[in-house]
Amino acid sequence: MNFTPTMASRIEMWPLERLKPYDRNARTHSEAQIAELASSIVEYGFISPMLVSGEGEVMAGHGRLAAAKKLGLESVPVVVLDHLTPTQRRAYIIADNRLAEAAGWNEELLASELAALSEGGFDLERRNNAASKFVHERHDRRDHRHRRRRRRSHPTGHGDQPTRRSVATWLTPPDLR
């Protein structure tokens, strides 16, 4: 099948006041997530443009818009998707969020990447909250599996108590681990 989809041909810089959040956007962003997005923009730059209609309605990037406002930015990069009908825009807003949720992780590769970053001196705790969450989530899952195995095999029935190692991991400041 020969098919060439419609593609955006350029990135534009638009002032924040030109952008209008989609008022029916069902996706929510906590203040903590907006702070993480703002930190990411400071660390790496605004490298993922927002997707907007020709009229400036935000289709993807509501959290980034809130982070840009929090940082006091005057303009942000956008990709204008003026080829979509209003119905297609509404459907895309939902589809874009659902597609991201459906993605998985290769845990082995992720662990390898996080270890390489840490060994290279990149402070995951201080400089990249999203990456440190992966580390903590992996510890949580590993500790949960360990406790479940201990609970099944521990003769006294106290196998569900946290191990010294897991307690130490959570109580030790990141720079001392």
Backbone as numpy.savetxt, mean C-alpha at the origin, in Angstrom:
# Nx Ny Nz CAx CAy CAz Cx Cy Cz
-5.53 -13.14 -31.69 -6.38 -11.96 -31.69 -5.49 -10.72 -31.69
-5.67 -9.87 -32.65 -4.95 -8.60 -32.72 -5.78 -7.50 -32.09
-5.27 -6.97 -30.99 -6.03 -5.96 -30.26 -5.06 -4.94 -29.69
-5.34 -3.69 -29.92 -4.54 -2.63 -29.33 -5.47 -1.79 -28.45
-5.29 -1.87 -27.12 -6.18 -1.10 -26.24 -5.87 0.39 -26.32
-6.84 1.18 -25.95 -6.62 2.62 -25.84 -5.63 2.85 -24.72
-4.65 3.70 -24.96 -3.62 3.95 -23.95 -3.43 5.45 -23.74
-3.12 5.78 -22.51 -2.78 7.17 -22.21 -1.46 7.49 -22.88
-1.35 8.69 -23.41 -0.13 9.03 -24.15 0.79 9.99 -23.40
0.34 10.53 -22.27 1.20 11.47 -21.55 0.75 11.65 -20.10
1.68 12.16 -19.32 1.40 12.52 -17.93 1.40 14.05 -17.88
0.42 14.59 -17.20 0.32 16.05 -17.06 0.42 16.43 -15.59
0.81 17.64 -15.32 0.82 18.17 -13.95 -0.41 19.06 -13.80
-1.26 18.73 -12.83 -2.47 19.50 -12.58 -2.46 20.06 -11.17
-2.97 21.28 -10.99 -3.08 21.84 -9.64 -4.15 21.06 -8.85
-3.93 20.96 -7.56 -4.86 20.20 -6.71 -6.29 20.72 -6.81
-6.45 22.03 -6.92 -7.81 22.58 -6.95 -8.59 22.18 -8.21
-7.90 21.67 -9.21 -8.57 21.21 -10.44 -9.14 19.79 -10.27
-8.70 19.09 -9.24 -9.09 17.69 -9.04 -10.30 17.59 -8.12
-11.23 16.72 -8.50 -12.45 16.51 -7.71 -12.53 15.04 -7.32
-12.47 14.73 -6.03 -12.63 13.32 -5.63 -14.01 12.82 -6.08
-14.04 11.57 -6.49 -15.31 10.94 -6.88 -16.13 10.77 -5.62
-17.27 11.42 -5.55 -18.05 11.44 -4.30 -18.70 10.11 -3.96
-18.69 9.16 -4.88 -19.26 7.84 -4.60 -18.16 6.77 -4.46
-16.94 7.22 -4.24 -15.83 6.28 -4.08 -16.04 5.47 -2.81
-16.17 4.16 -2.98 -16.44 3.29 -1.83 -15.17 2.92 -1.06
-14.02 3.19 -1.63 -12.75 2.86 -0.98 -12.46 3.92 0.07
-12.00 3.48 1.24 -11.70 4.42 2.32 -10.20 4.43 2.59
-9.74 5.53 3.17 -8.33 5.69 3.52 -8.25 6.26 4.93
-7.63 5.51 5.83 -7.48 5.99 7.21 -6.42 7.09 7.25
-6.43 7.84 8.34 -5.41 8.87 8.53 -4.02 8.24 8.56
-3.91 7.04 9.14 -2.62 6.35 9.19 -2.14 6.00 7.78
-3.05 5.53 6.94 -2.64 5.20 5.58 -2.25 6.45 4.80
-2.98 7.53 4.99 -2.64 8.79 4.31 -1.26 9.26 4.76
-0.97 9.11 6.05 0.37 9.47 6.55 1.44 8.59 5.91
1.15 7.29 5.73 2.10 6.39 5.06 2.31 6.81 3.60
1.22 7.15 2.93 1.34 7.61 1.55 2.17 8.89 1.47
1.93 9.80 2.40 2.71 11.05 2.42 4.19 10.74 2.65
4.49 9.81 3.56 5.88 9.42 3.80 6.50 8.82 2.55
5.73 8.02 1.84 6.22 7.41 0.61 6.52 8.47 -0.45
5.66 9.47 -0.55 5.89 10.55 -1.51 7.15 11.32 -1.15
7.36 11.57 0.14 8.58 12.26 0.57 9.81 11.42 0.26
9.74 10.12 0.55 10.89 9.22 0.36 11.22 8.98 -1.11
10.20 8.70 -1.92 10.44 8.26 -3.30 10.01 9.25 -4.37
9.21 10.23 -3.99 8.65 11.15 -4.97 7.23 10.72 -5.31
6.55 11.54 -6.06 5.17 11.24 -6.48 5.29 10.49 -7.80
5.57 9.20 -7.73 5.94 8.44 -8.93 4.79 7.67 -9.55
3.66 7.64 -8.90 2.49 6.95 -9.46 1.41 8.00 -9.72
1.25 8.38 -10.98 0.28 9.45 -11.28 -1.14 9.04 -10.94
-1.95 10.03 -10.67 -3.37 9.81 -10.42 -4.06 9.63 -11.76
-5.16 8.90 -11.76 -5.97 8.74 -12.97 -7.21 9.60 -12.82
-7.45 10.45 -13.81 -8.57 11.39 -13.73 -9.33 11.44 -15.04
-10.57 11.89 -14.96 -11.36 12.12 -16.16 -10.93 13.47 -16.75
-11.40 13.76 -17.95 -11.10 15.05 -18.56 -11.63 16.22 -17.76
-12.66 15.96 -16.94 -13.25 17.01 -16.10 -12.55 17.13 -14.75
-11.55 16.29 -14.50 -10.80 16.35 -13.25 -11.31 15.46 -12.15
-12.31 14.62 -12.44 -12.81 13.70 -11.42 -11.78 12.59 -11.20
-11.41 12.37 -9.95 -10.40 11.37 -9.61 -11.00 9.97 -9.78
-10.30 9.14 -10.54 -10.72 7.75 -10.73 -9.85 6.81 -9.91
-8.58 7.10 -9.79 -7.65 6.32 -8.97 -6.65 7.30 -8.37
-6.48 7.22 -7.05 -5.52 8.09 -6.40 -6.12 8.96 -5.32
-7.27 8.58 -4.80 -7.89 9.38 -3.74 -6.99 9.50 -2.51
-6.33 8.42 -2.14 -5.40 8.45 -1.00 -4.19 9.33 -1.29
-3.67 9.22 -2.51 -2.53 10.07 -2.89 -2.92 11.54 -2.92
-4.16 11.84 -3.33 -4.63 13.22 -3.31 -4.67 13.75 -1.88
-5.20 12.94 -0.97 -5.23 13.36 0.44 -3.82 13.55 0.99
-2.88 12.68 0.60 -1.49 12.80 1.05 -0.86 14.06 0.47
-1.15 14.36 -0.79 -0.61 15.57 -1.42 -1.11 16.82 -0.71
-2.37 16.82 -0.33 -2.93 17.95 0.42 -2.25 18.07 1.78
-2.04 16.92 2.43 -1.39 16.90 3.75 0.03 17.48 3.65
0.70 17.20 2.54 2.07 17.70 2.34 2.11 19.14 1.84
0.96 19.70 1.48 0.91 21.06 0.97 1.40 21.19 -0.47
1.31 20.11 -1.24 1.71 20.19 -2.64 0.73 21.06 -3.42
1.23 21.71 -4.45 0.36 22.55 -5.26 -0.17 21.82 -6.48
0.61 20.87 -7.01 0.18 20.12 -8.19 0.69 18.68 -8.09
0.04 17.81 -8.86 0.39 16.39 -8.85 0.35 15.86 -10.29
1.06 14.76 -10.55 1.01 14.17 -11.89 -0.31 13.40 -12.08
-0.89 13.56 -13.26 -2.13 12.86 -13.58 -2.03 12.26 -14.98
-2.79 11.21 -15.17 -3.02 10.65 -16.50 -4.50 10.88 -16.76
-4.80 11.56 -17.86 -6.18 11.87 -18.20 -6.76 10.74 -19.04
-7.83 10.15 -18.53 -8.51 9.06 -19.23 -9.84 9.60 -19.77
-9.74 10.36 -20.85 -10.94 10.99 -21.39 -11.66 10.14 -22.44
-11.20 8.92 -22.64 -11.85 8.04 -23.61 -12.95 7.18 -23.00
-13.10 7.21 -21.67 -14.09 6.38 -20.99 -15.42 7.11 -20.85
-16.50 6.35 -20.96 -17.82 6.91 -20.71 -17.99 7.07 -19.20
-18.97 7.85 -18.74 -19.21 7.95 -17.29 -19.47 6.58 -16.64
-20.17 5.69 -17.32 -20.43 4.36 -16.77 -19.14 3.56 -16.69
-18.31 3.64 -17.71 -17.03 2.94 -17.67 -16.14 3.48 -16.55
-16.16 4.78 -16.32 -15.36 5.36 -15.24 -15.81 4.79 -13.89
-17.12 4.75 -13.66 -17.64 4.22 -12.40 -17.22 2.77 -12.21
-17.33 1.99 -13.28 -16.95 0.58 -13.19 -15.45 0.43 -12.97
-14.65 1.28 -13.63 -13.20 1.19 -13.48 -12.76 1.49 -12.05
-13.39 2.46 -11.43 -13.03 2.82 -10.05 -13.14 1.61 -9.13
-14.21 0.85 -9.28 -14.39 -0.35 -8.46 -13.40 -1.44 -8.89
-13.29 -1.65 -10.20 -12.41 -2.71 -10.71 -10.95 -2.47 -10.30
-10.50 -1.23 -10.38 -9.11 -0.92 -10.04 -8.80 -1.29 -8.59
-9.70 -0.98 -7.69 -9.51 -1.32 -6.28 -9.60 -2.82 -6.05
-10.52 -3.50 -6.69 -10.67 -4.94 -6.50 -9.49 -5.71 -7.08
-8.97 -5.27 -8.21 -7.83 -5.96 -8.81 -6.61 -5.92 -7.89
-6.39 -4.79 -7.24 -5.25 -4.68 -6.32 -5.42 -5.61 -5.13
-6.66 -5.74 -4.64 -6.92 -6.62 -3.50 -6.69 -8.09 -3.85
-6.94 -8.44 -5.10 -6.85 -9.84 -5.52 -5.42 -10.33 -5.71
-4.47 -9.42 -5.76 -3.07 -9.81 -5.96 -2.53 -10.52 -4.72
-1.58 -11.39 -4.93 -0.95 -12.11 -3.82 0.52 -11.73 -3.71
1.22 -12.45 -2.86 2.65 -12.22 -2.65 3.39 -13.54 -2.74
4.55 -13.50 -3.34 5.47 -14.62 -3.28 6.25 -14.41 -1.99
5.88 -15.11 -0.95 6.45 -14.90 0.38 7.96 -15.08 0.42
8.45 -16.05 -0.33 9.89 -16.30 -0.36 10.66 -15.13 -0.97
10.17 -14.64 -2.10 10.83 -13.50 -2.74 10.70 -12.23 -1.90
9.54 -12.04 -1.29 9.35 -10.88 -0.44 10.33 -10.91 0.74
10.45 -12.06 1.38 11.39 -12.19 2.51 12.81 -11.90 2.06
13.17 -12.39 0.88 14.50 -12.17 0.34 14.75 -10.68 0.07
13.77 -10.01 -0.52 13.89 -8.58 -0.80 13.99 -7.76 0.48
13.15 -8.07 1.45 13.19 -7.33 2.72 14.51 -7.55 3.44
15.02 -8.78 3.41 16.31 -9.07 4.04 17.43 -8.30 3.33
17.40 -8.28 2.00 18.43 -7.56 1.24 18.39 -6.07 1.53
17.18 -5.51 1.63 17.07 -4.09 1.97 17.64 -3.81 3.35
17.30 -4.66 4.30 17.78 -4.49 5.67 19.30 -4.63 5.73
19.83 -5.65 5.07 21.28 -5.87 5.06 22.00 -4.72 4.35
21.33 -4.09 3.41 21.92 -2.96 2.69 21.84 -1.65 3.45
21.31 -1.71 4.67 21.27 -0.50 5.50 19.97 0.28 5.40
18.99 -0.22 4.65 17.70 0.47 4.54 16.90 0.16 5.79
16.60 1.16 6.58 15.89 0.98 7.85 14.40 0.84 7.56
13.94 -0.39 7.53 12.55 -0.66 7.20 11.59 -0.08 8.23
12.00 -0.02 9.47 11.13 0.49 10.53 10.91 2.00 10.42
11.94 2.72 10.11 11.85 4.17 10.15 11.52 4.79 8.80
11.98 4.18 7.73 11.87 4.84 6.43 10.76 4.31 5.55
10.20 3.18 5.87 9.20 2.62 4.99 8.21 1.82 5.82
7.20 2.48 6.32 6.23 1.85 7.19 5.54 0.67 6.52
5.26 0.77 5.22 4.58 -0.33 4.51 5.45 -1.58 4.50
6.75 -1.42 4.25 7.64 -2.59 4.25 7.76 -3.18 5.64
7.82 -2.35 6.67 7.93 -2.89 8.02 6.67 -3.64 8.40
5.52 -3.24 7.87 4.29 -3.97 8.14 4.38 -5.38 7.58
5.01 -5.54 6.41 5.18 -6.88 5.86 6.02 -7.73 6.81
7.07 -7.15 7.35 7.92 -7.88 8.28 7.10 -8.32 9.49
6.33 -7.39 10.08 5.53 -7.71 11.26 4.43 -8.71 10.93
3.78 -8.58 9.77 2.74 -9.52 9.38 3.32 -10.92 9.22
4.51 -11.02 8.64 5.17 -12.32 8.47 5.47 -12.91 9.85
5.96 -12.08 10.79 6.22 -12.57 12.16 4.92 -13.03 12.80
3.84 -12.25 12.62 2.55 -12.63 13.20 2.09 -13.98 12.67
2.16 -14.17 11.35 1.72 -15.43 10.75 2.59 -16.58 11.23
3.91 -16.36 11.27 4.82 -17.41 11.71 4.56 -17.74 13.18
4.41 -16.71 14.02 4.14 -16.95 15.44 2.79 -17.66 15.63
1.79 -17.28 14.84 0.48 -17.91 14.94 0.58 -19.40 14.58
1.29 -19.71 13.49 1.46 -21.11 13.10 2.22 -21.87 14.19
3.26 -21.24 14.75 4.06 -21.87 15.80 3.21 -22.14 17.03
2.42 -21.16 17.47 1.57 -21.34 18.64 0.54 -22.43 18.40
-0.03 -22.48 17.19 -1.02 -23.50 16.87 -0.39 -24.90 16.95
0.84 -25.03 16.42 1.53 -26.33 16.49 1.83 -26.69 17.95
2.28 -25.70 18.74 2.61 -25.97 20.15 1.36 -26.33 20.93
0.25 -25.67 20.65 -0.99 -25.93 21.38 -1.44 -27.37 21.14
-1.30 -27.84 19.91 -1.71 -29.21 19.60 -0.78 -30.23 20.26
0.49 -29.87 20.42 1.45 -30.87 20.89 1.85 -30.70 22.35
1.51 -29.60 22.99 1.95 -29.34 24.36 1.10 -30.12 25.35
1.72 -30.97 26.20 0.95 -31.84 27.10 0.19 -31.10 28.18
0.63 -29.89 28.58 -0.05 -29.20 29.68 -1.21 -28.34 29.20
-1.32 -28.17 27.90 -2.39 -27.32 27.38 -2.04 -25.85 27.41
-0.81 -25.51 27.80 -0.39 -24.11 27.85 0.44 -23.73 26.63
0.30 -24.50 25.60 1.12 -24.25 24.42 0.76 -22.99 23.67
-0.36 -22.35 24.01 -0.74 -21.16 23.26 -0.12 -19.88 23.83
0.71 -20.01 24.86 1.39 -18.83 25.38 2.50 -18.43 24.42
2.75 -17.12 24.26 3.79 -16.67 23.34 5.15 -17.21 23.76
5.97 -17.51 22.79 7.32 -17.98 23.09 8.17 -16.78 23.49
9.30 -17.07 24.14 10.21 -15.98 24.50 10.66 -15.21 23.27
10.92 -15.96 22.22 11.42 -15.31 21.00 10.40 -14.32 20.44
9.11 -14.69 20.38 8.14 -13.77 19.82 7.94 -12.55 20.72
7.93 -12.75 22.03 7.81 -11.63 22.95 9.01 -10.70 22.80
10.20 -11.28 22.75 11.40 -10.46 22.60 11.38 -9.68 21.30
10.88 -10.28 20.24 10.82 -9.60 18.95 9.97 -8.34 19.05
8.83 -8.43 19.74 7.94 -7.29 19.81 8.36 -6.25 20.84
9.10 -6.67 21.86 9.48 -5.73 22.91 10.83 -5.04 22.63
11.62 -5.60 21.75 12.92 -5.03 21.48 12.80 -3.91 20.45
13.34 -2.73 20.74 13.29 -1.65 19.74 13.94 -2.11 18.45
13.41 -1.64 17.30 13.90 -2.09 16.00 15.39 -1.93 15.79
15.96 -0.86 16.31 17.39 -0.63 16.06 18.29 -1.51 16.93
17.68 -2.28 17.87 18.48 -3.17 18.71 18.30 -4.63 18.34
17.43 -4.92 17.40 17.20 -6.31 16.99 18.37 -6.83 16.19
